[in-house]
Amino acid sequence: MPRPFKCRKIYCSPKTDYFKPRAIPVSRLEVNNLTMDELEAIRLADLEGLYQEEAAKQMSVSRQTFGNIIRAAHRKIADALLNGKAIKIEGGVVAVQNERSFKCVECGKLWNEAYGTGRPTGCPYCKSREFHRGSQERGKESPRPEGPGPAEMRRRRRNRR
Ligand SMILES: [Zn+2]
């Protein structure tokens, strides 16, 4: 029995959905279909440079699944580049996220911002400018083996004085 397919979370929307090599008539053109989840995997791993484990978490898939997705994506792109094929971006079982989550480095709070509003100027709780994109799954943060972070250390130093 096939497992129910879980939606893969994606945050990107492509600026264009069709790439074709110059000077090959459409009638003779072969087209590779790149799905939205494959494009998202490319964005996370190749453009943003995330480790596969982190990228998998962002897309709500296992690391192994992420590996399969990105391998398929790389193969299609390589095939298109080397064999002069077009790439059409469409499809995939995906849930497009309309909100991005951020996490404050100073106070540790998470908050969401609508997509397309640009990078927030600061944490809405403490106004700190030190924040980063947060995990979508609250309370499931990976443990930090290196102990308290720099912000926490600063806070402790301040409190000692
Ligand atoms: Zn804050």
Backbone and ligand atoms as CSV (ligand in chain L), in Angstrom:
chain,resi,resn,atom,element,x,y,z
A,1,MET,N,N,0.853,-1.201,0.000
A,1,MET,CA,C,0.000,0.000,0.000
A,1,MET,C,C,0.886,1.246,0.000
A,2,PRO,N,N,0.638,2.155,-0.916
A,2,PRO,CA,C,1.500,3.357,-0.963
A,2,PRO,C,C,1.253,4.233,0.248
A,3,ARG,N,N,2.335,4.794,0.744
A,3,ARG,CA,C,2.202,5.710,1.867
A,3,ARG,C,C,1.531,6.995,1.397
A,4,PRO,N,N,0.717,7.622,2.253
A,4,PRO,CA,C,0.143,8.917,1.850
A,4,PRO,C,C,1.271,9.917,1.611
A,5,PHE,N,N,1.158,10.646,0.545
A,5,PHE,CA,C,2.243,11.555,0.178
A,5,PHE,C,C,2.138,12.845,0.965
A,6,LYS,N,N,3.210,13.153,1.652
A,6,LYS,CA,C,3.214,14.368,2.459
A,6,LYS,C,C,3.645,15.550,1.595
A,7,CYS,N,N,2.948,16.669,1.751
A,7,CYS,CA,C,3.313,17.859,1.000
A,7,CYS,C,C,4.697,18.333,1.395
A,8,ARG,N,N,5.456,18.724,0.402
A,8,ARG,CA,C,6.768,19.286,0.663
A,8,ARG,C,C,6.646,20.791,0.725
A,9,LYS,N,N,7.175,21.333,1.794
A,9,LYS,CA,C,7.047,22.781,1.965
A,9,LYS,C,C,8.009,23.519,1.053
A,10,ILE,N,N,7.504,24.474,0.351
A,10,ILE,CA,C,8.399,25.294,-0.460
A,10,ILE,C,C,8.123,26.773,-0.212
A,11,TYR,N,N,9.152,27.572,-0.360
A,11,TYR,CA,C,9.041,28.998,-0.093
A,11,TYR,C,C,9.326,29.828,-1.341
A,12,CYS,N,N,9.755,29.155,-2.381
A,12,CYS,CA,C,10.148,29.926,-3.553
A,12,CYS,C,C,9.029,29.933,-4.571
A,13,SER,N,N,9.003,30.948,-5.402
A,13,SER,CA,C,8.190,30.871,-6.600
A,13,SER,C,C,9.072,31.374,-7.736
A,14,PRO,N,N,9.198,30.588,-8.786
A,14,PRO,CA,C,10.159,30.936,-9.839
A,14,PRO,C,C,9.759,32.197,-10.589
A,15,LYS,N,N,10.750,32.957,-11.014
A,15,LYS,CA,C,10.483,34.181,-11.769
A,15,LYS,C,C,10.090,33.857,-13.198
A,16,THR,N,N,10.540,32.720,-13.662
A,16,THR,CA,C,10.129,32.253,-14.983
A,16,THR,C,C,9.999,30.745,-14.892
A,17,ASP,N,N,9.141,30.159,-15.714
A,17,ASP,CA,C,8.927,28.714,-15.565
A,17,ASP,C,C,9.359,27.932,-16.797
A,18,TYR,N,N,10.118,28.607,-17.688
A,18,TYR,CA,C,10.524,27.895,-18.886
A,18,TYR,C,C,11.883,28.392,-19.365
A,19,PHE,N,N,12.797,27.458,-19.572
A,19,PHE,CA,C,14.109,27.791,-20.118
A,19,PHE,C,C,14.329,26.959,-21.369
A,20,LYS,N,N,14.772,27.607,-22.443
A,20,LYS,CA,C,15.044,26.819,-23.637
A,20,LYS,C,C,16.351,27.259,-24.277
A,21,PRO,N,N,17.051,26.281,-24.866
A,21,PRO,CA,C,18.297,26.637,-25.545
A,21,PRO,C,C,17.997,27.441,-26.803
A,22,ARG,N,N,18.902,28.356,-27.108
A,22,ARG,CA,C,18.721,29.192,-28.289
A,22,ARG,C,C,18.884,28.352,-29.559
A,23,ALA,N,N,18.190,28.734,-30.604
A,23,ALA,CA,C,18.392,28.183,-31.947
A,23,ALA,C,C,17.988,26.726,-32.116
A,24,ILE,N,N,17.198,26.203,-31.212
A,24,ILE,CA,C,16.637,24.868,-31.452
A,24,ILE,C,C,15.124,25.036,-31.595
A,25,PRO,N,N,14.572,24.664,-32.746
A,25,PRO,CA,C,13.135,24.849,-32.940
A,25,PRO,C,C,12.329,24.022,-31.941
A,26,VAL,N,N,11.218,24.588,-31.508
A,26,VAL,CA,C,10.393,23.962,-30.482
A,26,VAL,C,C,9.976,22.546,-30.887
A,27,SER,N,N,9.775,22.356,-32.191
A,27,SER,CA,C,9.322,21.040,-32.663
A,27,SER,C,C,10.366,19.946,-32.404
A,28,ARG,N,N,11.634,20.346,-32.335
A,28,ARG,CA,C,12.669,19.336,-32.106
A,28,ARG,C,C,13.201,19.366,-30.675
A,29,LEU,N,N,12.568,20.203,-29.868
A,29,LEU,CA,C,13.063,20.405,-28.515
A,29,LEU,C,C,12.522,19.341,-27.549
A,30,GLU,N,N,13.431,18.768,-26.799
A,30,GLU,CA,C,12.998,17.900,-25.709
A,30,GLU,C,C,12.906,18.725,-24.441
A,31,VAL,N,N,11.942,18.409,-23.604
A,31,VAL,CA,C,11.702,19.214,-22.405
A,31,VAL,C,C,11.834,18.352,-21.148
A,32,ASN,N,N,12.640,18.817,-20.213
A,32,ASN,CA,C,12.690,18.186,-18.896
A,32,ASN,C,C,11.790,18.951,-17.947
A,33,ASN,N,N,10.960,18.209,-17.239
A,33,ASN,CA,C,10.063,18.855,-16.273
A,33,ASN,C,C,10.703,18.862,-14.881
A,34,LEU,N,N,10.991,20.056,-14.425
A,34,LEU,CA,C,11.531,20.222,-13.078
A,34,LEU,C,C,10.368,20.590,-12.164
A,35,THR,N,N,10.150,19.796,-11.115
A,35,THR,CA,C,8.999,20.092,-10.252
A,35,THR,C,C,9.362,21.193,-9.252
A,36,MET,N,N,8.337,21.759,-8.653
A,36,MET,CA,C,8.547,22.868,-7.722
A,36,MET,C,C,9.384,22.443,-6.514
A,37,ASP,N,N,9.189,21.221,-6.065
A,37,ASP,CA,C,9.985,20.778,-4.916
A,37,ASP,C,C,11.449,20.566,-5.311
A,38,GLU,N,N,11.671,20.156,-6.557
A,38,GLU,CA,C,13.055,20.029,-7.024
A,38,GLU,C,C,13.722,21.401,-7.123
A,39,LEU,N,N,12.957,22.375,-7.592
A,39,LEU,CA,C,13.497,23.734,-7.674
A,39,LEU,C,C,13.814,24.280,-6.271
A,40,GLU,N,N,12.928,23.998,-5.334
A,40,GLU,CA,C,13.155,24.461,-3.959
A,40,GLU,C,C,14.413,23.800,-3.372
A,41,ALA,N,N,14.598,22.528,-3.673
A,41,ALA,CA,C,15.796,21.834,-3.183
A,41,ALA,C,C,17.060,22.486,-3.742
A,42,ILE,N,N,17.013,22.851,-5.016
A,42,ILE,CA,C,18.136,23.543,-5.657
A,42,ILE,C,C,18.386,24.877,-4.962
A,43,ARG,N,N,17.319,25.600,-4.695
A,43,ARG,CA,C,17.464,26.905,-4.046
A,43,ARG,C,C,18.129,26.761,-2.677
A,44,LEU,N,N,17.621,25.826,-1.877
A,44,LEU,CA,C,18.132,25.688,-0.513
A,44,LEU,C,C,19.573,25.189,-0.484
A,45,ALA,N,N,19.859,24.160,-1.268
A,45,ALA,CA,C,21.180,23.539,-1.185
A,45,ALA,C,C,22.217,24.275,-2.024
A,46,ASP,N,N,21.849,24.664,-3.238
A,46,ASP,CA,C,22.846,25.204,-4.159
A,46,ASP,C,C,22.949,26.721,-4.104
A,47,LEU,N,N,21.830,27.391,-3.833
A,47,LEU,CA,C,21.872,28.861,-3.818
A,47,LEU,C,C,22.115,29.384,-2.402
A,48,GLU,N,N,21.369,28.852,-1.444
A,48,GLU,CA,C,21.551,29.320,-0.069
A,48,GLU,C,C,22.653,28.556,0.650
A,49,GLY,N,N,23.090,27.451,0.070
A,49,GLY,CA,C,24.215,26.703,0.644
A,49,GLY,C,C,23.913,25.985,1.941
A,50,LEU,N,N,22.663,25.600,2.160
A,50,LEU,CA,C,22.323,24.866,3.385
A,50,LEU,C,C,22.835,23.430,3.298
A,51,TYR,N,N,23.151,22.877,4.458
A,51,TYR,CA,C,23.428,21.453,4.508
A,51,TYR,C,C,22.138,20.707,4.216
A,52,GLN,N,N,22.291,19.493,3.661
A,52,GLN,CA,C,21.094,18.735,3.275
A,52,GLN,C,C,20.160,18.495,4.442
A,53,GLU,N,N,20.735,18.305,5.626
A,53,GLU,CA,C,19.907,18.034,6.793
A,53,GLU,C,C,19.005,19.230,7.099
A,54,GLU,N,N,19.597,20.417,7.046
A,54,GLU,CA,C,18.851,21.651,7.336
A,54,GLU,C,C,17.815,21.920,6.240
A,55,ALA,N,N,18.230,21.715,4.997
A,55,ALA,CA,C,17.323,21.931,3.867
A,55,ALA,C,C,16.141,20.964,3.931
A,56,ALA,N,N,16.410,19.726,4.302
A,56,ALA,CA,C,15.352,18.724,4.424
A,56,ALA,C,C,14.341,19.161,5.473
A,57,LYS,N,N,14.855,19.705,6.590
A,57,LYS,CA,C,13.987,20.158,7.666
A,57,LYS,C,C,13.073,21.280,7.159
A,58,GLN,N,N,13.649,22.184,6.401
A,58,GLN,CA,C,12.856,23.312,5.887
A,58,GLN,C,C,11.737,22.843,4.967
A,59,MET,N,N,11.997,21.742,4.254
A,59,MET,CA,C,10.970,21.254,3.323
A,59,MET,C,C,10.071,20.201,3.951
A,60,SER,N,N,10.302,19.902,5.228
A,60,SER,CA,C,9.512,18.880,5.931
A,60,SER,C,C,9.623,17.507,5.280
A,61,VAL,N,N,10.827,17.153,4.846
A,61,VAL,CA,C,11.045,15.812,4.308
A,61,VAL,C,C,12.249,15.210,5.030
A,62,SER,N,N,12.389,13.891,4.900
A,62,SER,CA,C,13.554,13.252,5.507
A,62,SER,C,C,14.792,13.628,4.708
A,63,ARG,N,N,15.937,13.442,5.344
A,63,ARG,CA,C,17.189,13.754,4.677
A,63,ARG,C,C,17.376,12.879,3.431
A,64,GLN,N,N,16.941,11.634,3.552
A,64,GLN,CA,C,17.071,10.720,2.410
A,64,GLN,C,C,16.189,11.181,1.254
A,65,THR,N,N,14.959,11.581,1.577
A,65,THR,CA,C,14.057,12.091,0.535
A,65,THR,C,C,14.640,13.328,-0.110
A,66,PHE,N,N,15.204,14.217,0.723
A,66,PHE,CA,C,15.805,15.423,0.161
A,66,PHE,C,C,16.922,15.055,-0.812
A,67,GLY,N,N,17.725,14.067,-0.409
A,67,GLY,CA,C,18.811,13.599,-1.277
A,67,GLY,C,C,18.282,13.109,-2.621
A,68,ASN,N,N,17.154,12.388,-2.576
A,68,ASN,CA,C,16.552,11.896,-3.821
A,68,ASN,C,C,16.046,13.049,-4.675
A,69,ILE,N,N,15.424,14.026,-4.012
A,69,ILE,CA,C,14.862,15.165,-4.756
A,69,ILE,C,C,15.973,15.925,-5.464
A,70,ILE,N,N,17.040,16.225,-4.723
A,70,ILE,CA,C,18.079,17.064,-5.319
A,70,ILE,C,C,18.877,16.295,-6.372
A,71,ARG,N,N,19.002,14.998,-6.189
A,71,ARG,CA,C,19.695,14.203,-7.205
A,71,ARG,C,C,18.915,14.238,-8.517
A,72,ALA,N,N,17.597,14.086,-8.422
A,72,ALA,CA,C,16.750,14.130,-9.619
A,72,ALA,C,C,16.850,15.504,-10.284
A,73,ALA,N,N,16.854,16.551,-9.446
A,73,ALA,CA,C,16.919,17.921,-9.978
A,73,ALA,C,C,18.249,18.144,-10.704
A,74,HIS,N,N,19.341,17.750,-10.071
A,74,HIS,CA,C,20.658,17.921,-10.700
A,74,HIS,C,C,20.744,17.178,-12.025
A,75,ARG,N,N,20.182,15.980,-12.048
A,75,ARG,CA,C,20.252,15.174,-13.264
A,75,ARG,C,C,19.494,15.848,-14.414
A,76,LYS,N,N,18.305,16.358,-14.100
A,76,LYS,CA,C,17.506,17.011,-15.145
A,76,LYS,C,C,18.194,18.263,-15.673
A,77,ILE,N,N,18.792,19.037,-14.763
A,77,ILE,CA,C,19.450,20.274,-15.179
A,77,ILE,C,C,20.706,19.950,-15.994
A,78,ALA,N,N,21.475,18.992,-15.506
A,78,ALA,CA,C,22.687,18.602,-16.234
A,78,ALA,C,C,22.339,18.077,-17.618
A,79,ASP,N,N,21.312,17.264,-17.684
A,79,ASP,CA,C,20.875,16.700,-18.961
A,79,ASP,C,C,20.459,17.817,-19.927
A,80,ALA,N,N,19.741,18.814,-19.392
A,80,ALA,CA,C,19.304,19.927,-20.240
A,80,ALA,C,C,20.494,20.735,-20.742
A,81,LEU,N,N,21.440,21.015,-19.843
A,81,LEU,CA,C,22.600,21.820,-20.237
A,81,LEU,C,C,23.464,21.097,-21.259
A,82,LEU,N,N,23.694,19.825,-21.029
A,82,LEU,CA,C,24.630,19.095,-21.879
A,82,LEU,C,C,24.005,18.590,-23.168
A,83,ASN,N,N,22.715,18.305,-23.126
A,83,ASN,CA,C,22.064,17.748,-24.309
A,83,ASN,C,C,21.117,18.721,-24.990
A,84,GLY,N,N,21.172,19.985,-24.585
A,84,GLY,CA,C,20.373,21.011,-25.250
A,84,GLY,C,C,18.884,20.810,-25.142
A,85,LYS,N,N,18.426,20.575,-23.922
A,85,LYS,CA,C,16.980,20.410,-23.710
A,85,LYS,C,C,16.415,21.615,-22.979
A,86,ALA,N,N,15.116,21.774,-23.089
A,86,ALA,CA,C,14.452,22.852,-22.359
A,86,ALA,C,C,14.105,22.368,-20.954
A,87,ILE,N,N,13.875,23.313,-20.063
A,87,ILE,CA,C,13.431,22.978,-18.707
A,87,ILE,C,C,12.128,23.704,-18.434
A,88,LYS,N,N,11.137,22.921,-18.075
A,88,LYS,CA,C,9.862,23.515,-17.692
A,88,LYS,C,C,9.654,23.260,-16.217
A,89,ILE,N,N,9.319,24.323,-15.488
A,89,ILE,CA,C,9.131,24.188,-14.045
A,89,ILE,C,C,7.655,24.151,-13.738
A,90,GLU,N,N,7.185,23.015,-13.288
A,90,GLU,CA,C,5.788,22.917,-12.864
A,90,GLU,C,C,5.555,21.636,-12.098
A,91,GLY,N,N,4.500,21.634,-11.303
A,91,GLY,CA,C,4.062,20.426,-10.623
A,91,GLY,C,C,4.834,20.124,-9.354
A,92,GLY,N,N,4.612,18.931,-8.846
A,92,GLY,CA,C,5.201,18.535,-7.576
A,92,GLY,C,C,4.158,18.633,-6.475
A,93,VAL,N,N,4.260,17.737,-5.528
A,93,VAL,CA,C,3.310,17.766,-4.418
A,93,VAL,C,C,3.857,18.713,-3.369
A,94,VAL,N,N,3.394,19.940,-3.426
A,94,VAL,CA,C,4.006,20.952,-2.582
A,94,VAL,C,C,2.948,21.795,-1.878
A,95,ALA,N,N,3.334,22.376,-0.779
A,95,ALA,CA,C,2.512,23.357,-0.079
A,95,ALA,C,C,3.311,24.647,-0.062
A,96,VAL,N,N,2.849,25.615,-0.825
A,96,VAL,CA,C,3.580,26.876,-0.891
A,96,VAL,C,C,3.326,27.662,0.394
A,97,GLN,N,N,4.401,28.055,1.026
A,97,GLN,CA,C,4.282,28.772,2.289
A,97,GLN,C,C,4.140,30.269,2.028
A,98,ASN,N,N,3.159,30.856,2.675
A,98,ASN,CA,C,2.956,32.291,2.487
A,98,ASN,C,C,3.666,33.124,3.543
A,99,GLU,N,N,4.138,32.445,4.564
A,99,GLU,CA,C,4.809,33.187,5.632
A,99,GLU,C,C,6.200,32.617,5.859
A,100,ARG,N,N,7.081,33.501,6.224
A,100,ARG,CA,C,8.415,33.071,6.599
A,100,ARG,C,C,8.536,33.257,8.104
A,101,SER,N,N,9.258,32.361,8.735
A,101,SER,CA,C,9.444,32.545,10.169
A,101,SER,C,C,10.863,33.011,10.447
A,102,PHE,N,N,10.993,33.826,11.446
A,102,PHE,CA,C,12.295,34.344,11.861
A,102,PHE,C,C,12.500,34.023,13.328
A,103,LYS,N,N,13.767,33.925,13.687
A,103,LYS,CA,C,14.086,33.686,15.096
A,103,LYS,C,C,15.094,34.720,15.552
A,104,CYS,N,N,14.782,35.348,16.680
A,104,CYS,CA,C,15.665,36.377,17.229
A,104,CYS,C,C,16.832,35.721,17.958
A,105,VAL,N,N,18.031,36.195,17.691
A,105,VAL,CA,C,19.212,35.656,18.352
A,105,VAL,C,C,19.278,36.151,19.797
A,106,GLU,N,N,18.836,37.375,20.022
A,106,GLU,CA,C,18.934,37.973,21.361
A,106,GLU,C,C,17.939,37.356,22.333
A,107,CYS,N,N,16.632,37.396,21.973
A,107,CYS,CA,C,15.624,36.951,22.947
A,107,CYS,C,C,15.069,35.565,22.616
A,108,GLY,N,N,15.428,35.021,21.480
A,108,GLY,CA,C,15.036,33.653,21.156
A,108,GLY,C,C,13.600,33.493,20.690
A,109,LYS,N,N,12.861,34.599,20.546
A,109,LYS,CA,C,11.463,34.495,20.131
A,109,LYS,C,C,11.367,34.265,18.620
A,110,LEU,N,N,10.278,33.575,18.244
A,110,LEU,CA,C,9.997,33.326,16.828
A,110,LEU,C,C,8.838,34.200,16.394
A,111,TRP,N,N,8.891,34.657,15.162
A,111,TRP,CA,C,7.725,35.359,14.627
A,111,TRP,C,C,7.630,35.132,13.126
A,112,ASN,N,N,6.467,35.434,12.558
A,112,ASN,CA,C,6.246,35.219,11.129
A,112,ASN,C,C,6.050,36.542,10.397
A,113,GLU,N,N,6.470,36.555,9.175
A,113,GLU,CA,C,6.234,37.719,8.315
A,113,GLU,C,C,5.685,37.196,6.993
A,114,ALA,N,N,4.774,37.951,6.407
A,114,ALA,CA,C,4.239,37.547,5.115
A,114,ALA,C,C,5.347,37.550,4.066
A,115,TYR,N,N,5.190,36.697,3.085
A,115,TYR,CA,C,6.184,36.637,2.033
A,115,TYR,C,C,6.147,37.920,1.193
A,116,GLY,N,N,7.283,38.327,0.686
A,116,GLY,CA,C,7.320,39.460,-0.230
A,116,GLY,C,C,7.405,40.810,0.451
A,117,THR,N,N,7.590,40.828,1.767
A,117,THR,CA,C,7.671,42.101,2.476
A,117,THR,C,C,9.116,42.512,2.735
A,118,GLY,N,N,10.041,41.727,2.241
A,118,GLY,CA,C,11.444,42.054,2.472
A,118,GLY,C,C,11.898,41.612,3.840
A,119,ARG,N,N,13.185,41.783,4.092
A,119,ARG,CA,C,13.718,41.360,5.373
A,119,ARG,C,C,13.264,42.340,6.456
A,120,PRO,N,N,12.747,41.794,7.587
A,120,PRO,CA,C,12.313,42.690,8.651
A,120,PRO,C,C,13.476,43.524,9.202
A,121,THR,N,N,13.148,44.695,9.748
A,121,THR,CA,C,14.219,45.566,10.236
A,121,THR,C,C,14.731,45.116,11.597
A,122,GLY,N,N,13.878,44.458,12.370
A,122,GLY,CA,C,14.345,44.017,13.677
A,122,GLY,C,C,13.337,43.110,14.346
A,123,CYS,N,N,13.748,42.522,15.448
A,123,CYS,CA,C,12.861,41.658,16.228
A,123,CYS,C,C,11.701,42.494,16.771
A,124,PRO,N,N,10.443,42.049,16.566
A,124,PRO,CA,C,9.301,42.833,17.039
A,124,PRO,C,C,9.205,42.862,18.571
A,125,TYR,N,N,9.927,41.972,19.247
A,125,TYR,CA,C,9.825,41.917,20.708
A,125,TYR,C,C,10.895,42.774,21.384
A,126,CYS,N,N,12.155,42.639,20.910
A,126,CYS,CA,C,13.224,43.353,21.610
A,126,CYS,C,C,13.968,44.318,20.690
A,127,LYS,N,N,13.523,44.425,19.439
A,127,LYS,CA,C,14.099,45.351,18.461
A,127,LYS,C,C,15.529,44.996,18.035
A,128,SER,N,N,16.003,43.840,18.470
A,128,SER,CA,C,17.355,43.449,18.084
A,128,SER,C,C,17.432,43.245,16.571
A,129,ARG,N,N,18.576,43.580,16.010
A,129,ARG,CA,C,18.773,43.348,14.585
A,129,ARG,C,C,19.432,42.008,14.317
A,130,GLU,N,N,19.729,41.292,15.388
A,130,GLU,CA,C,20.337,39.972,15.216
A,130,GLU,C,C,19.261,38.902,15.217
A,131,PHE,N,N,18.914,38.442,13.994
A,131,PHE,CA,C,17.931,37.370,13.893
A,131,PHE,C,C,18.215,36.617,12.614
A,132,HIS,N,N,17.640,35.449,12.535
A,132,HIS,CA,C,17.804,34.674,11.304
A,132,HIS,C,C,16.518,33.941,10.998
A,133,ARG,N,N,16.470,33.357,9.805
A,133,ARG,CA,C,15.282,32.596,9.422
A,133,ARG,C,C,15.111,31.440,10.381
A,134,GLY,N,N,13.916,31.330,10.967
A,134,GLY,CA,C,13.691,30.310,11.968
A,134,GLY,C,C,13.154,29.027,11.374
A,135,SER,N,N,13.192,27.980,12.170
A,135,SER,CA,C,12.618,26.720,11.755
A,135,SER,C,C,11.100,26.839,11.805
A,136,GLN,N,N,10.427,26.178,10.880
A,136,GLN,CA,C,8.964,26.221,10.868
A,136,GLN,C,C,8.395,25.422,12.029
A,137,GLU,N,N,9.145,24.426,12.464
A,137,GLU,CA,C,8.614,23.569,13.502
A,137,GLU,C,C,9.055,24.064,14.865
A,138,ARG,N,N,8.175,24.799,15.496
A,138,ARG,CA,C,8.508,25.356,16.801
A,138,ARG,C,C,8.683,24.244,17.821
A,139,GLY,N,N,9.612,24.452,18.701
A,139,GLY,CA,C,9.819,23.481,19.768
A,139,GLY,C,C,10.560,22.250,19.310
A,140,LYS,N,N,10.949,22.221,18.043
A,140,LYS,CA,C,11.709,21.072,17.561
A,140,LYS,C,C,13.087,21.522,17.068
A,141,GLU,N,N,13.602,22.517,17.697
A,141,GLU,CA,C,14.928,23.016,17.347
A,141,GLU,C,C,15.962,21.920,17.613
A,142,SER,N,N,16.955,21.868,16.780
A,142,SER,CA,C,18.010,20.892,17.028
A,142,SER,C,C,18.855,21.385,18.209
A,143,PRO,N,N,19.334,20.461,19.027
A,143,PRO,CA,C,20.117,20.875,20.189
A,143,PRO,C,C,21.417,21.544,19.772
A,144,ARG,N,N,21.870,22.467,20.584
A,144,ARG,CA,C,23.113,23.163,20.249
A,144,ARG,C,C,24.227,22.661,21.149
A,145,PRO,N,N,25.079,21.800,20.611
A,145,PRO,CA,C,26.087,21.157,21.453
A,145,PRO,C,C,27.149,22.131,21.967
A,146,GLU,N,N,27.273,23.287,21.340
A,146,GLU,CA,C,28.359,24.180,21.726
A,146,GLU,C,C,28.002,25.074,22.916
A,147,GLY,N,N,26.857,24.827,23.559
A,147,GLY,CA,C,26.502,25.604,24.743
A,147,GLY,C,C,25.830,26.907,24.379
A,148,PRO,N,N,25.775,27.833,25.303
A,148,PRO,CA,C,25.069,29.089,25.036
A,148,PRO,C,C,25.682,29.857,23.871
A,149,GLY,N,N,24.836,30.472,23.082
A,149,GLY,CA,C,25.295,31.221,21.920
A,149,GLY,C,C,25.891,32.550,22.330
A,150,PRO,N,N,26.418,33.282,21.354
A,150,PRO,CA,C,27.078,34.566,21.646
A,150,PRO,C,C,26.150,35.582,22.294
A,151,ALA,N,N,24.873,35.600,21.872
A,151,ALA,CA,C,23.931,36.557,22.437
A,151,ALA,C,C,23.688,36.242,23.915
A,152,GLU,N,N,23.547,34.963,24.190
A,152,GLU,CA,C,23.308,34.538,25.570
A,152,GLU,C,C,24.518,34.858,26.452
A,153,MET,N,N,25.710,34.653,25.915
A,153,MET,CA,C,26.922,34.956,26.670
A,153,MET,C,C,27.000,36.450,26.969
A,154,ARG,N,N,26.629,37.265,25.967
A,154,ARG,CA,C,26.646,38.715,26.176
A,154,ARG,C,C,25.678,39.107,27.280
A,155,ARG,N,N,24.497,38.466,27.240
A,155,ARG,CA,C,23.470,38.782,28.226
A,155,ARG,C,C,23.973,38.420,29.624
A,156,ARG,N,N,24.650,37.261,29.720
A,156,ARG,CA,C,25.155,36.837,31.024
A,156,ARG,C,C,26.222,37.796,31.525
A,157,ARG,N,N,27.067,38.255,30.586
A,157,ARG,CA,C,28.109,39.191,30.991
A,157,ARG,C,C,27.492,40.486,31.501
A,158,ARG,N,N,26.442,40.928,30.769
A,158,ARG,CA,C,25.763,42.165,31.192
A,158,ARG,C,C,25.170,41.991,32.586
A,159,ASN,N,N,24.584,40.829,32.836
A,159,ASN,CA,C,23.917,40.617,34.120
A,159,ASN,C,C,24.896,40.543,35.288
A,160,ARG,N,N,26.135,40.113,34.988
A,160,ARG,CA,C,27.125,40.017,36.057
A,160,ARG,C,C,27.539,41.383,36.567
A,161,ARG,N,N,27.526,42.348,35.638
A,161,ARG,CA,C,28.005,43.671,36.022
A,161,ARG,C,C,27.077,44.353,37.021
L,1,ZN,ZN,ZN,14.277,39.672,20.112
